[in-house]
Amino acid sequence: MPETKVVWPPSLWTAVTPPGPDLPALRGAEAADVAVVGAGFTGLSTALHLRRAGVDVAVVEAAEPGWGASGRNNGQVIPTLSRPDPEDIVRRHGAAGERFVRLLRDSASILFDLAREEGIEAEAEQNGWVQPVHSPGRMKIAERRVRQWSAVGAEVELLDRAAARDLLGSDAWHGGWLNRTGGHVNPLALARGLARSALRAGGRVFARSPVTGLEREGDRWVVRTDGGGELRARALVLATNAYSLEFTDKVRPDVARQVVPVLSWQMATEPVTDNLRGTIIPGRQAMSDTHGELWFARYDARNRLVTGGALAAPFNRADRLKPYIGERLQRIWPQLGEMRFTHVWNGYVGMTRDFLPRIHRLGPDAFAWAGCNGRAVALSVALGRELAAAARGADPDTLALPFSEPRPVPFHGLARRLAPPLALLAYRRRDAREVA
């Protein structure tokens, strides 16, 4: 049977990142103590942490490491969720929620520390993440988040309008807040680096091997692929998130259909000149604001602004986004003038109805998660550490994993088609109102 052909998106990250490791497809029968499905941030972090503990692990990936959301996103390392705050999480999940909040608090540092320890060259810059507010009333959001995150020991700071202007080089916002542990990375370089680290530690990674079956047989989990491969393992971690339905709808559809994959567009400008760069986010922090239709930007290692946006109508979006986002950048930073976009690409974000991730026990020694809600970079790497501990048999009461039962979205196919454009229109209406 021919192998799956991998076509990479026309992203900045694809253009500038050295190739990943040369990996085999899964052919024939293999065995491991732990099987991991998905070679994105979660799966590769899980595998690396298992190998650090001396556990035999094999990863099965439908395409190549970083091909999905892990290698397509903006690369902002944000140690929070997008909507729920610490008190919301604890109210929903109790003691497990408290542990999860602490994991979120530390998630950016977990990522940056792991990259440093493994010598991963991911263009990593841990210089902070800023969430500016786009209307005066939304300062209540910043105040609430600083209060709640300060209470759990996060390195956060409230910003008035002048402080936000100094950090961002723009009068477009009315203040905001700063998390000093955040930052940004080249996400594809991080994914490929994690794959190399897992291999160097003695793990196995199989690529171009879409999973077609996942069953429990006796005391083993059996992962089958469309190339006739079979992997048997004592424990299982399912880490496919927004791309769970990309290759098949037969593998744990109850997990896959909890999230609505929403297309997210990313864009990179030509490099900003040195004389302008000192006036636009001079400290090189990552930034994403309080608009529902997010305004966001960060520099890459070549001083390109990496930003993006969304459009409701599904035609010629790449061509239509360029003038739309170009005009937005000029409103924020008039000194930029007209910028040329050199790369435009997209990828899925796995959204849930309440903006909380879903973490599950699927059976004996089997675990899964989905629902990044736009906060996957730091969270995925940190969850890999916890899922590795779970697969090793750690006491659930010690894990930062708020388990729940899978609850698929009703009429998932319809929701997948209609929810994103309707949500975008709702966000635009809300963004224009003075509400907190």
SULNORPE-V431869 format. One record per pair of residues at least 12 apart in sequence whose C-alpha atoms are under 6 Angstrom apart, sorted by the first residue. I is the first residue (numbers start at 1). J is the second residue. Records with the same first field share a line. If there is no record, write none. Layout:
I = J / J
//
This chain:
1 = 227
4 = 208
6 = 63
10 = 345
11 = 343 / 345
12 = 343
13 = 188
17 = 189
20 = 192
23 = 207
24 = 206 / 207
25 = 206 / 207 / 208 / 209
26 = 206 / 209 / 229
27 = 229
28 = 229
29 = 229 / 230 / 231
30 = 231
31 = 231 / 232 / 233
32 = 56 / 57 / 233
33 = 56 / 57 / 233 / 234
34 = 57 / 233 / 234 / 235 / 236
35 = 57 / 58 / 59 / 233 / 236
36 = 59 / 236 / 237 / 238
37 = 59 / 60 / 238 / 239
38 = 60 / 61 / 239 / 240
39 = 61 / 65
40 = 65 / 66 / 70
41 = 70 / 191 / 380 / 381
42 = 380 / 381 / 384
43 = 239
44 = 194
45 = 381 / 384
46 = 384 / 385 / 388
48 = 198
49 = 385
50 = 388
51 = 201
57 = 203
58 = 204 / 205
59 = 205 / 206
60 = 206
61 = 206 / 207 / 209
62 = 208 / 209 / 210
63 = 207 / 208
64 = 207
66 = 188 / 191
69 = 347
71 = 187 / 188
72 = 347
75 = 184 / 185 / 186 / 187
76 = 184
77 = 108 / 182 / 183 / 184 / 377 / 378
78 = 182
79 = 104 / 105 / 107 / 108
80 = 104
81 = 375
86 = 101
96 = 400 / 402
97 = 402
99 = 400
100 = 400
105 = 154
107 = 378 / 379 / 382
108 = 182 / 378
120 = 193
122 = 185 / 186 / 189 / 190
123 = 185 / 186
124 = 184 / 185
125 = 183 / 184
126 = 182 / 183
127 = 183 / 285
128 = 179 / 180 / 181 / 182 / 183 / 285
129 = 178 / 179 / 182 / 183 / 285 / 286 / 287
130 = 177 / 178 / 287
131 = 176 / 177 / 287 / 288 / 289
132 = 173 / 175 / 176 / 289
133 = 173 / 174 / 175 / 176 / 289 / 290
134 = 173
135 = 174
136 = 174
137 = 434 / 435 / 436
138 = 436
142 = 176 / 177
155 = 179 / 180
156 = 178 / 179
157 = 177 / 178
158 = 177
159 = 175 / 176 / 177
160 = 175
161 = 174 / 175
167 = 281
168 = 280 / 281
169 = 279 / 280 / 281
172 = 332
183 = 285 / 286
209 = 225
210 = 225 / 226
211 = 224 / 225
212 = 224 / 225 / 226
220 = 233 / 234
221 = 233
235 = 365 / 366 / 391
236 = 366
237 = 366 / 367 / 368
238 = 368
241 = 370
242 = 261 / 348 / 349 / 350
244 = 256
254 = 406 / 408
255 = 406
257 = 408 / 409
258 = 407 / 408 / 409
259 = 350 / 351 / 352 / 371
260 = 350 / 351 / 416
261 = 348 / 349 / 350
262 = 348 / 349
263 = 347 / 348
264 = 346 / 347 / 348
265 = 308 / 309 / 345 / 346
266 = 307 / 308 / 344 / 345 / 346
267 = 306 / 307 / 308 / 343 / 344
268 = 305 / 306 / 341 / 342 / 343
269 = 304 / 305 / 340 / 341 / 342
270 = 304 / 340 / 342
271 = 303 / 304
272 = 303 / 304
286 = 298
291 = 431
292 = 427
293 = 427
312 = 421
350 = 371 / 372 / 373
351 = 371 / 373
352 = 371
355 = 373
357 = 371 / 372
358 = 370 / 371
359 = 403
360 = 403 / 404
365 = 391
//
